[in-house]
Amino acid sequence: MRSPSRPLPADVVRWIRLQGLLRWADAGAAWLVAWLCLFVVLPATPARALAVLAALVVGGAALVPGARMRWRPVSALAGVNISAGLRVGDRAWWVRPGGAELVLVTSRRGLRVVIARADRDTSEGLVVRRTRVLLLPAGSV
């Protein structure tokens, strides 16, 4: 990504920082679900042992790339809520762990959005799911 000619808006910088916390919240939700499932399956086992076993299960699942990419309940809710007002033709900030980039929304259907990046051919769009990325409306920032 090229360096921006002017600094990013404060809200975009805030969401870049919050993205890591959202991922930790996803991990916490995974641990809670694993603990509840183990509690139902093994009711006689002490809660502390189930908590450790749930942490091991979640840690093992974190090593599987597909599981890490698909299990994002907290960050998915945040992404869908933030990008709910985006319409075709709107500019948005595509927030990623390394920074943010200004994009144009070229199509939207359900949870999928097609965005056009400035550094790419304008005839080609990138299809993203609003549950997997953070798209902040540029007008509100």
N, C-alpha and C positions, 0 to 999 in steps of 0.2 A: 504494500500500500504506500502511495506517495505521501509525503508529509503535507498536512493541510497548510494553506496560505494564511489562514487565520485560526485562532484557537477554537476548539469545539465548545458548543454551548454548555453551560453548567449542568443542565438536566441530562445531557448525553453523557457527560463525564460521570455523573452520579449513577446512571444506569450501567455504565461499564463496570463500576465498582460493585454495584449490587448484583451483577450477574454471577459473580463467584459465590455470594451468599445464597442466591437462589439455588445454585447447584448443591451447596451443602444442605439446604432445606430439602432438596430432592433425596439426598442420601439419608437424611433423618426420617423422611417419610417411608423410604424403602426399609429402613431398620424397624420402624414401628409396624409395618405390614408383616415383615418376616417374624417379628416377635409375637404378634397376635396369632399368626398361623401356627407357629410352634406351640403357643399356649393352648390352642384348640386341639392340636394333635397330641401333645404330651402334657396333659393337665397335672399330672402328679410330680413333674419335675419342678425344682425350685425356680423362682422368677429370675434370680441372678444368673443361674446356669443357662436359662433360655435367652437372657439378654446377651450373654457372651456368644452363645451359639448363633443367635440372629446376627450379631456383628460379624462373625466369621462367614456366614452365608452371604451377607451383603458385600463384604470384602471380596469374596470369591466371585460374586456376580459382577463386581466392578472391574474385574480383569477381562470380562467378556465385552468387547467394544459394542456389539449390537445391543446388549442390555443397557449399557450406560447411555447410549444415544436415544433409546426408546423410552426409558423410564425417566420422565421429567414432569411429574404431576404439578409441582409448585411453579416451576419456571414456565410450563405450558400455560397454566392459568394466567400468569402475569403477562406472557406474550400475547395471548388472545385478547385479554382485557385492554392492554395498551394499544393494540393495533385495530381495535374494533371500529374506530371511526375512519379508517383509511378507505379512500375511494380511488377509482381509476383516474390517473392524472395527478394525484397528490405526490408531493415530495416527502420522503421519509428518511430517517436515519437508521441504517442497518447496523445495529450494535453487535459487535463480536468481541471475543476476549482480547484481541490485539488492538482494538480501537473501534472507530465508527466511520461509516462512509455514507455520503448522501446519495440516495437512489431515487428513481422514479417508479411509481406503481403503474404498471401497464395493463394488468389484468387482475381480477380477484374473483374467486369462486369458492365459497365455503371457507375452509381453513387454508386453502392454497392461495398464494399471491405470486404473481410474476413481477419481478423487479428488473429494471434496466440500470446497469452501472455506467458511470461516466467514462470509465477506461475501457469499455468493451464496445463491440459493434452494436449500434442501437437497434438493429433488426433482430438481435438475439436477446432473449430475456433469461433470467435465472428463476426457476420455479422453487419457491421455498414454502415450507409449512409454517404457519403462524405459531404452532405449538413448539417449534424447534428453534426459532430465532426471535430476536427482539427487534421490532420495527416501530420506531417512535415517529409519530407525525411531526414533520418539520415545522408546520405552522404553529404548533403549540409550544415549541421549544424556543 
